[in-house]
Amino acid sequence: MSITSETSLKVRYAETDQMGVVHHGNYAQYLELARIDWLSRLGISYKSMEENGVILPVFTLDLKFKKSAFFDDNLTVKTSLRKIPTVKIIFDYEIYNQNQELLTIASTTLVFVNDKTRKPTSCPPYLLEKIKNY
């Protein structure tokens, strides 16, 4: 199972430390942008999902840094669905710079949660349908 999308972004000065290296705390935001883009390319609005009572908090976040990203780099985040979601959805990521050098490998596990009860729930059927028909 691998539905993959690519998201491009440019490193802003504010995301770097004194050495011009992207601070590790920014990678969670890069992955979030890529996930929302992945859903959008599938035809799913994350905002609409929330408006329909389903939220997706991050349960685990794993990052492995291979090389640094720097101010003004053009990054590509490749986002892949690991397997058909159940009550959780797992994404794998690879982040490359403009020279196609692999900088970071990451994964996130998110849990589908009912926004009223704050309890885990199943993946929405409309999302499963989009994935199966991809």
Secondary structure, 3 states (H helix, E strand, C coil): CCCEEEEEEECCHHHECCCCEECHHHHHHHHHHHHHHHHHHHCCCHHHHHHCCEECCEEEEEEEECCCCECCCEEEEEEEECCCCCCEEEEEEEEECCCCCEEEEEEEEEECEECCCCCECCCCHHHHHHHHCC
